Amino acid sequence: MVGITTVENARLGYAAPSTPPKMHNFTYLLSAMAAIGGFLFGYDTGIISAAMLYIDSNRDMQPISNFWKELIVAVTPGFAGIGAVLAAPTADRYGRRPVIMASSVVFVIGAIVCAAAMSKEALVVGRILLGVAIGFASMIVPVYLSESSPVNIRGPALTSFNAMITFGQMAANIIAGFFAFIQPETIGWRLMFGFAAVPAVIQFIGFLYMPESPRWLFRRHGESASEEVLERIYNHDDEWVKFERAEIHSTVEADKLNQQADKSAFRRVLETPHVRHALLVGCSLQMFQQLGGINTIMYYTGEIIKSSGVKDSHTTIWISAVIAGVNFVGTLIPFFLIERCGRRKILIVSAIGVIASLMAMGGAFLLVNRDTASVTTSNVFGDSSLAYFDRCASHSNCDYCVTDDRCGFCTSSSSDNSIAGYCLPVAPLSPDAHSTTGACSTGFNSTSSPTSYTWEHSFCHTKYTFLPIGIMVIYLIFFASGMSPAPWVLNAEFYPLWARSTCVAASTATNWAFNLLISLTFLTLTELITKYGTFFFYAFLTSIGLVVFYFFVPETKNRSLAEIEGLFMSKEIRERYESERKRVMISRGE
């Protein structure tokens, strides 16, 4: 971990104590309560994959097209970006703690609205509220942890937030698996959404007893206001309390030197070269995290598993739970390595693995596509004048057919791919059960054909069923070990105190904006450029991200927050900054 007597601190005339601070129960409790925000983030983004398997068949939600599916999924990350932006000025004015508590309240309301929704429009409203709450949590929890954690566990504490996100996603699938036993198409999916209120209530109650960030207290109310919190965080270790107090004081004073009262924090960010530089790098990290396609995997896990050849929805949920579990285990890797190997190294290794996995995923779905049954247009037994009939008949095989949300595959043999079937328009009110015409329609006269037919809306038989699922597991291990935590950890460390809330909000909003873009376009992309083409496209985008990571992301391991700020400064600005910090320390006699 650290014995962080750094060269820069020595130049400034003060040094960290030679032994790391002792951890105690309060420190762990503080980190755990804050990390519940990560659990809620993960649960509410993860539960939608399982819930959509049954919402798709709920009569109150019909008709439900790909557009409505994408909207129900994507409206949450869309409003999460808005929530992150709103949280920044609120956190600067009222403190980090009240914003975390407000997010808990909105989580509860959003969960109740989703659980009680009697139409897809009402469900969208509930998902909007959850989006705002997730935006609050994703912006403020990393800031709170970076400002309140002892310096020697700041990396693991921030990584724990990310680990709790993936734990929440795993828990969502496990809980969904049990709720799926309770009339899933009418009651079960409502319980899946409603459960999110439970941890939100726990977090709200817990934060009634948690302190405010000592750095925010120091800046807003002076040194004495933060001293009691520092004493609790460092377990009354006088050396570490004195060191931390001195560093906060020097940072605040250096900020005041350049403070311009008539300018907003965001304008100052744009006009301060080193902070602007840090923000561009931070936003790029969040952008490429999403362009790696992670939330197509998490939001559409069920769709992807069914596309690979798994028919039963309950089986799909349990496979999703295993995959989410692998994702959670993957996030524990950086928890142990982030202070040993550094943020930059695990980020670059992770990106290389993600690119290779996405290419393999594209190849797997190409094999699935080539292996599915062909479409025939002879002896359709249907009315060719109906809407979408010609569109569906134009698809060449089962995979192309079921990828189109207007079509389904009607076959006389669900297990023999050598027997061709019919691609027919789906029945709007029962897309999983019937076609509008032909051999799989409710009005079909079976006496006209001695053959019995099976209808598939999202499934094709293939011998490659578990190949995409296995590659998905490998992808998640690589992603979770670096590209998942690194953008959150680095963005919580990059910025000076006066700009931290504003910059973390901007980078978090960038994350959610591209999350929205990816989640809103995944099903459309699979129709336009095929499933395999979509994953090849994500691999290309991540390759660009790897170049950015290699050339522009600095290492922050074992550096104080003040030192990290200096990494983005020019030599002249850094010397002036260090000089001012040193002057402050000398004037205090530290």
C-alpha positions in Angstrom: 0.0 0.0 0.0 1.7 3.2 1.0 4.3 4.8 3.2 3.9 7.9 1.2 6.8 10.2 1.9 6.9 11.6 -1.6 9.5 13.8 -3.2 7.1 16.6 -3.8 5.9 16.6 -0.2 9.5 16.8 0.9 10.1 19.8 -1.4 7.0 21.5 0.1 8.5 21.2 3.6 6.2 18.6 5.0 6.0 14.8 4.7 3.4 12.1 5.4 3.9 10.0 8.5 6.2 7.0 7.8 3.6 4.5 8.9 0.1 4.2 7.3 -2.9 5.1 9.5 -4.6 2.2 11.3 -7.9 1.2 9.9 -10.9 0.9 12.3 -14.6 0.1 12.2 -15.8 3.7 11.5 -13.6 3.9 8.4 -15.1 0.6 7.0 -18.6 1.7 8.0 -18.3 5.0 6.2 -17.0 3.3 3.0 -19.7 0.6 3.2 -22.6 3.1 3.7 -21.4 5.2 0.7 -20.9 2.1 -1.4 -24.6 1.2 -1.0 -25.1 3.9 -3.6 -23.0 1.7 -6.0 -25.2 -1.3 -5.2 -28.4 0.7 -6.0 -26.7 1.9 -9.2 -25.9 -1.7 -10.2 -29.2 -3.2 -9.1 -31.4 -0.7 -11.0 -29.3 -0.9 -14.2 -29.1 -4.7 -13.9 -32.7 -5.6 -13.1 -34.0 -4.3 -16.4 -32.5 -7.2 -18.3 -34.5 -9.8 -16.4 -37.7 -7.7 -16.0 -37.9 -7.0 -19.8 -38.1 -10.8 -20.4 -41.6 -10.7 -18.8 -42.7 -7.1 -19.5 -42.5 -8.1 -23.1 -45.3 -10.5 -22.5 -47.4 -8.4 -20.0 -50.7 -7.5 -21.6 -50.8 -4.1 -19.9 -47.6 -3.1 -21.8 -48.8 -4.3 -25.3 -48.0 -3.5 -28.0 -44.3 -3.1 -27.2 -41.9 -2.5 -30.1 -38.1 -2.4 -30.2 -38.5 1.4 -29.8 -40.4 1.1 -26.5 -38.0 -1.6 -25.3 -35.0 0.7 -26.0 -36.9 3.7 -24.5 -37.7 1.8 -21.2 -34.0 0.8 -21.0 -32.4 4.0 -22.2 -34.4 6.6 -20.4 -32.7 5.7 -17.2 -29.1 6.4 -18.3 -30.4 9.5 -20.2 -31.8 11.0 -17.0 -28.9 9.8 -15.0 -26.8 12.3 -17.0 -29.2 15.0 -16.0 -29.1 13.9 -12.3 -25.3 14.0 -12.3 -25.3 17.5 -13.6 -27.9 18.7 -11.1 -26.0 17.0 -8.2 -22.8 19.1 -8.7 -24.0 22.6 -7.7 -26.2 21.1 -5.0 -23.2 19.1 -3.5 -21.0 22.3 -3.6 -23.6 24.4 -1.9 -25.2 22.0 0.6 -22.6 19.3 1.0 -22.0 15.8 -0.3 -24.0 14.0 2.5 -27.4 15.6 1.7 -27.1 14.7 -1.9 -26.5 11.1 -1.1 -29.5 11.1 1.2 -31.6 12.8 -1.5 -30.6 10.1 -4.0 -31.9 7.4 -1.5 -35.3 9.1 -1.3 -35.6 9.3 -5.1 -34.5 5.6 -5.4 -37.4 4.7 -3.1 -40.0 6.7 -5.1 -38.7 5.4 -8.5 -38.8 1.8 -7.3 -42.4 2.2 -6.1 -43.6 3.8 -9.3 -42.0 1.1 -11.5 -43.5 -1.7 -9.3 -47.0 -0.1 -9.5 -46.9 0.8 -13.3 -50.0 -0.2 -15.2 -48.8 1.0 -18.6 -45.5 1.4 -20.4 -45.8 5.2 -20.1 -46.0 4.9 -16.3 -43.1 2.5 -16.3 -41.0 5.1 -18.2 -41.8 7.7 -15.5 -40.5 5.3 -12.9 -37.4 4.6 -14.9 -36.8 8.4 -15.2 -36.9 8.8 -11.4 -34.5 5.9 -11.1 -32.2 7.6 -13.6 -32.1 10.8 -11.7 -31.3 8.9 -8.5 -28.5 6.9 -10.2 -27.1 10.1 -11.6 -26.9 11.6 -8.1 -25.2 8.5 -6.7 -22.8 8.0 -9.6 -21.5 11.6 -9.3 -21.5 12.1 -5.5 -20.4 8.8 -4.0 -16.9 8.8 -5.7 -16.4 12.4 -4.6 -17.5 11.6 -1.0 -15.2 8.6 -0.9 -12.2 10.4 -2.4 -12.5 13.2 0.1 -13.4 11.1 3.2 -11.2 8.0 2.9 -7.7 7.8 4.5 -5.1 8.3 1.8 -3.7 4.8 2.0 -7.1 3.2 1.1 -8.5 5.8 -1.2 -7.9 3.6 -4.3 -9.5 0.5 -2.8 -12.4 2.6 -1.4 -13.1 4.0 -4.8 -12.8 0.6 -6.3 -15.3 -0.8 -3.8 -17.9 1.6 -5.2 -17.4 0.0 -8.6 -17.4 -3.5 -7.0 -20.7 -2.7 -5.4 -22.1 -1.7 -8.8 -21.3 -5.1 -10.2 -22.4 -6.8 -7.0 -25.8 -5.0 -7.4 -26.0 -6.2 -11.0 -25.3 -9.8 -9.9 -27.8 -9.5 -7.0 -30.4 -8.1 -9.4 -30.3 -11.3 -11.5 -30.3 -13.6 -8.5 -33.3 -11.8 -6.9 -35.0 -11.8 -10.3 -34.5 -15.5 -10.5 -36.5 -16.0 -7.3 -39.2 -13.5 -8.1 -39.7 -15.2 -11.5 -41.3 -18.0 -9.6 -44.2 -15.6 -8.5 -46.4 -15.1 -11.6 -43.5 -13.3 -13.4 -45.6 -11.8 -16.2 -48.0 -10.1 -13.8 -46.4 -9.9 -10.4 -42.8 -11.1 -10.5 -41.3 -8.3 -12.6 -43.0 -5.7 -10.3 -41.3 -7.2 -7.3 -38.0 -7.1 -9.1 -38.3 -3.3 -9.4 -39.8 -2.7 -6.0 -37.0 -4.5 -4.1 -34.6 -1.6 -4.9 -36.5 0.5 -2.2 -35.0 -1.8 0.6 -31.3 -0.9 0.3 -32.2 2.8 -0.5 -34.0 3.0 2.9 -31.0 1.4 4.6 -28.6 4.0 3.1 -30.8 6.9 4.1 -31.0 5.7 7.7 -27.2 5.0 7.7 -26.3 8.5 6.4 -28.2 10.1 9.3 -25.2 9.1 11.3 -22.4 9.6 8.8 -20.3 12.8 8.7 -19.9 15.4 6.0 -16.8 15.3 3.8 -13.9 17.0 5.8 -12.6 18.8 2.7 -16.1 20.3 2.0 -16.4 21.3 5.6 -12.9 22.9 5.6 -13.7 24.9 2.4 -17.2 26.0 3.5 -16.9 26.4 7.3 -13.2 26.5 8.1 -10.6 24.3 9.7 -12.3 23.7 13.0 -15.4 22.3 11.3 -13.4 19.5 9.6 -11.2 18.6 12.6 -13.7 16.4 14.4 -14.4 14.4 11.2 -10.6 14.0 10.5 -10.2 12.7 14.1 -12.9 10.1 13.5 -11.5 9.1 10.1 -7.9 8.7 11.3 -8.9 7.2 14.7 -7.3 10.1 16.6 -3.9 9.5 15.0 -2.5 13.0 15.6 0.3 12.7 13.0 -2.1 11.8 10.2 -4.7 14.3 11.3 -2.1 17.0 11.3 -0.8 16.0 7.9 -4.2 15.8 6.3 -5.3 19.1 7.8 -2.2 20.8 6.5 -2.6 19.4 3.0 -6.3 20.4 2.8 -5.4 23.9 4.1 -2.6 24.3 1.6 -4.8 23.2 -1.3 -7.6 25.5 -0.3 -5.3 28.5 0.1 -3.7 27.8 -3.2 -7.1 27.6 -4.8 -8.1 31.0 -3.2 -5.0 32.6 -4.8 -6.5 32.0 -8.3 -10.2 32.3 -7.3 -12.3 34.7 -9.3 -15.5 35.4 -7.4 -17.4 36.7 -10.4 -17.0 33.5 -12.4 -18.9 30.2 -12.2 -17.0 27.0 -11.3 -17.5 25.6 -14.8 -16.3 28.8 -16.5 -13.2 28.7 -14.3 -12.6 25.1 -15.3 -12.7 26.0 -19.0 -10.4 28.9 -18.4 -7.8 27.0 -16.2 -5.6 25.1 -18.7 -4.5 22.2 -16.4 -8.1 21.6 -15.1 -9.5 21.8 -18.6 -6.8 19.2 -19.7 -7.7 16.9 -16.8 -11.4 17.2 -17.6 -10.9 16.3 -21.3 -8.9 13.2 -20.2 -11.6 12.3 -17.6 -14.5 12.7 -20.1 -12.6 10.6 -22.6 -12.2 7.8 -20.1 -15.9 7.7 -19.4 -16.8 8.0 -23.1 -14.6 5.0 -24.1 -15.8 3.0 -21.1 -19.3 3.1 -22.6 -18.2 2.8 -26.3 -16.7 -0.6 -25.2 -20.3 -1.9 -25.2 -20.5 -2.9 -21.6 -24.1 -1.7 -21.1 -25.4 -3.6 -24.1 -24.1 -6.7 -22.3 -25.7 -5.6 -18.9 -29.0 -4.1 -20.1 -29.6 -6.7 -22.9 -28.1 -9.8 -21.3 -31.4 -11.6 -21.6 -31.8 -10.6 -25.3 -28.2 -11.7 -26.1 -28.5 -15.0 -24.3 -31.8 -15.7 -26.2 -30.2 -14.7 -29.4 -27.4 -17.3 -28.8 -30.1 -20.0 -28.7 -31.5 -20.3 -25.1 -35.3 -20.4 -25.2 -36.6 -20.5 -21.6 -36.8 -17.1 -19.8 -36.1 -18.5 -16.4 -33.0 -20.3 -17.6 -31.9 -17.1 -19.2 -32.1 -15.2 -15.9 -30.0 -17.8 -14.1 -27.4 -17.7 -16.9 -27.5 -13.9 -16.5 -26.9 -14.3 -12.8 -23.8 -16.4 -13.4 -22.5 -13.9 -16.0 -23.1 -11.0 -13.6 -21.3 -13.0 -10.8 -18.3 -13.3 -13.1 -18.4 -9.5 -13.6 -18.5 -9.0 -9.9 -15.5 -11.3 -9.3 -13.7 -9.4 -12.0 -14.1 -6.2 -10.2 -12.3 -7.7 -7.1 -9.1 -8.0 -9.2 -8.4 -4.2 -9.3 -9.4 -4.0 -5.6 -6.2 -5.9 -4.8 -4.0 -4.6 -7.6 -4.9 -1.0 -8.1 -2.4 0.4 -5.5 0.2 -2.2 -6.4 0.2 -2.1 -10.2 -1.3 1.4 -10.8 -4.4 2.7 -12.5 -2.9 3.2 -15.9 -1.4 -0.3 -16.3 -4.6 -2.2 -15.4 -6.6 0.1 -17.7 -4.4 -0.6 -20.8 -4.3 -4.4 -20.2 -8.0 -4.4 -19.7 -8.7 -2.5 -22.9 -6.5 -4.9 -24.9 -8.5 -7.9 -23.5 -11.8 -6.1 -24.2 -10.9 -5.5 -27.8 -10.0 -9.2 -28.3 -13.2 -10.3 -26.6 -15.4 -8.1 -28.7 -13.8 -9.4 -31.9 -14.4 -13.0 -30.6 -18.0 -12.1 -29.7 -18.6 -10.8 -33.2 -17.1 -14.0 -34.7 -19.3 -16.2 -32.4 -22.5 -14.4 -33.5 -21.4 -14.8 -37.1 -21.2 -18.5 -36.6 -24.6 -18.5 -34.9 -26.1 -16.6 -37.9 -24.6 -19.0 -40.5 -25.8 -22.1 -38.5 -29.6 -21.1 -38.2 -32.3 -22.5 -40.5 -33.1 -20.9 -43.8 -36.3 -19.0 -44.7 -38.5 -20.3 -47.4 -41.3 -18.4 -49.2 -43.0 -21.4 -50.8 -46.3 -22.7 -49.3 -46.5 -20.0 -46.7 -50.3 -20.5 -46.0 -50.6 -16.8 -45.3 -51.9 -13.5 -46.6 -49.1 -11.7 -48.4 -51.1 -8.4 -48.4 -50.7 -7.9 -44.6 -48.3 -5.3 -43.2 -44.6 -6.3 -42.9 -45.3 -9.6 -44.8 -42.8 -8.8 -47.6 -40.3 -7.3 -45.1 -40.2 -10.5 -43.1 -40.2 -12.7 -46.2 -37.0 -10.9 -47.4 -34.9 -12.2 -44.5 -32.7 -15.1 -45.5 -32.4 -17.1 -42.3 -33.9 -17.5 -38.8 -31.3 -15.2 -37.1 -32.0 -12.3 -39.4 -35.7 -12.9 -39.0 -35.9 -12.9 -35.2 -33.5 -9.9 -35.0 -36.3 -7.9 -36.7 -38.8 -6.9 -34.0 -41.6 -7.1 -36.5 -41.0 -10.7 -37.4 -40.8 -14.2 -36.0 -39.8 -17.6 -37.3 -42.4 -20.4 -37.9 -40.9 -23.8 -38.3 -41.9 -27.4 -38.4 -38.7 -28.5 -36.6 -37.2 -26.4 -33.8 -34.1 -28.6 -33.6 -33.2 -29.5 -37.3 -31.6 -26.5 -39.0 -31.6 -28.2 -42.3 -35.4 -27.7 -42.5 -36.4 -24.3 -43.7 -39.1 -22.2 -42.0 -41.2 -19.1 -42.6 -40.4 -15.6 -41.5 -43.8 -14.0 -40.7 -45.1 -10.8 -39.1 -45.7 -11.0 -35.3 -49.1 -10.7 -33.7 -49.1 -7.2 -32.0 -50.8 -8.3 -28.7 -49.0 -11.7 -28.4 -45.7 -11.5 -30.2 -44.2 -14.4 -28.3 -47.1 -16.8 -29.2 -48.4 -16.1 -32.7 -47.9 -14.6 -36.1 -50.5 -12.5 -37.8 -50.9 -14.9 -40.7 -49.6 -18.3 -41.9 -49.0 -21.6 -40.1 -48.3 -20.0 -36.7 -51.3 -17.7 -36.6 -54.3 -18.3 -34.3 -56.6 -18.5 -37.3 -54.6 -21.1 -39.2 -56.6 -24.2 -40.2 -54.4 -27.1 -39.3 -56.3 -29.4 -41.5 -54.8 -27.7 -44.5 -51.4 -29.0 -43.5 -50.6 -32.3 -41.7 -47.4 -30.7 -40.2 -47.4 -29.0 -36.8 -45.5 -25.7 -36.4 -43.5 -24.0 -33.7 -43.3 -20.2 -33.3 -40.1 -18.4 -32.2 -40.0 -14.6 -31.7 -36.4 -14.2 -30.3 -34.8 -17.7 -30.5 -33.1 -19.8 -33.1 -31.8 -23.3 -32.6 -28.0 -23.5 -33.1 -25.1 -25.8 -32.1 -23.1 -22.7 -31.1 -25.4 -21.7 -28.2 -22.8 -21.4 -25.5 -20.0 -19.9 -27.6 -21.2 -16.3 -27.3 -22.1 -16.9 -23.6 -18.6 -18.1 -22.9 -17.0 -15.2 -24.7 -19.2 -12.8 -22.8 -17.8 -14.2 -19.6 -14.2 -13.6 -20.8 -15.2 -10.1 -22.0 -16.6 -9.2 -18.5 -13.5 -10.4 -16.7 -11.3 -8.1 -18.8 -13.7 -5.2 -18.6 -14.3 -5.5 -14.9 -10.6 -5.7 -14.1 -9.7 -2.3 -15.6 -12.0 -0.4 -17.9 -14.9 -0.6 -15.4 -13.2 0.9 -12.2 -10.4 3.1 -13.7 -12.6 5.9 -15.1 -14.4 6.3 -11.7 -11.2 6.1 -9.7 -9.2 8.5 -11.9 -12.0 11.1 -12.2 -12.4 11.2 -8.4 -8.7 12.0 -8.2 -7.9 14.3 -11.1 -9.4 17.6 -10.0 -8.7 20.3 -7.4 -11.2 20.7 -4.6 -12.9 23.8 -6.0 -13.5 22.1 -9.4 -14.1 18.5 -8.2 -17.9 18.4 -8.0 -18.2 20.3 -11.3 -15.7 18.1 -13.2 -16.9 14.8 -11.8 -20.4 15.8 -12.7 -19.3 16.7 -16.3 -17.4 13.4 -16.7 -20.2 11.4 -15.2 -22.7 13.1 -17.5 -20.4 12.1 -20.4 -20.6 8.5 -19.2 -24.4 8.6 -19.0 -24.7 10.4 -22.4 -22.8 7.6 -24.1 -24.5 5.0 -22.0 -27.8 6.4 -23.4 -26.4 6.4 -26.9 -25.3 2.8 -26.7 -28.4 1.5 -24.9 -30.7 3.4 -27.2 -29.1 2.1 -30.4 -28.1 -1.5 -29.7 -31.3 -3.2 -31.0 -31.4 -0.8 -33.9 -27.8 -1.5 -34.7 -28.3 -5.3 -34.6 -31.0 -4.8 -37.3 -28.9 -2.4 -39.4 -25.5 -4.0 -39.3 -26.3 -7.4 -37.7 -25.4 -8.7 -34.2 -21.9 -9.7 -35.2 -21.4 -6.4 -37.0 -22.4 -4.5 -33.9 -19.7 -6.2 -31.8 -17.0 -5.7 -34.4 -18.0 -2.0 -34.4 -17.6 -1.8 -30.6 -14.1 -3.4 -30.9 -13.1 -0.7 -33.4 -14.3 2.1 -31.0 -12.4 0.5 -28.1 -9.2 0.4 -30.2 -9.4 4.2 -30.5 -9.9 4.3 -26.8 -6.7 2.2 -26.2 -4.7 4.8 -28.1 -6.1 7.6 -26.0 -5.4 5.7 -22.7 -1.8 5.0 -23.8 -0.8 8.5 -24.7 -2.9 10.8 -22.5 -3.8 9.0 -19.1 -1.2 9.6 -16.3 -0.4 7.3 -13.4 -1.8 8.5 -10.0 -0.7 5.6 -7.8 0.6 6.7 -4.4 0.1 10.4 -5.1 -1.9 12.8 -2.9 -4.8 14.7 -4.5 -2.7 17.8 -4.6 0.2 16.0 -6.4 -2.2 14.6 -9.0 -3.5 18.1 -9.8 0.1 19.0 -10.6 0.4 16.2 -13.2 -1.7 18.2 -15.7 0.1 21.5 -15.1 2.8 23.1 -17.3 6.2 23.4 -15.6 5.8 27.1 -15.0 2.3 26.7 -13.4 3.4 23.8 -11.3 6.4 25.7 -9.9 4.1 28.6 -8.9 1.5 26.2 -7.4 4.2 24.4 -5.3 5.6 27.8 -4.2 2.3 28.9 -2.9 1.6 25.7 -1.1 5.0 25.9 0.5 4.4 29.4 1.6 1.2 28.4 3.2 2.8 25.5 5.1 5.7 27.8 6.3 3.2 30.4 7.5 1.4 27.7 9.5 4.7 26.4 11.0 3.9 22.8 9.9 
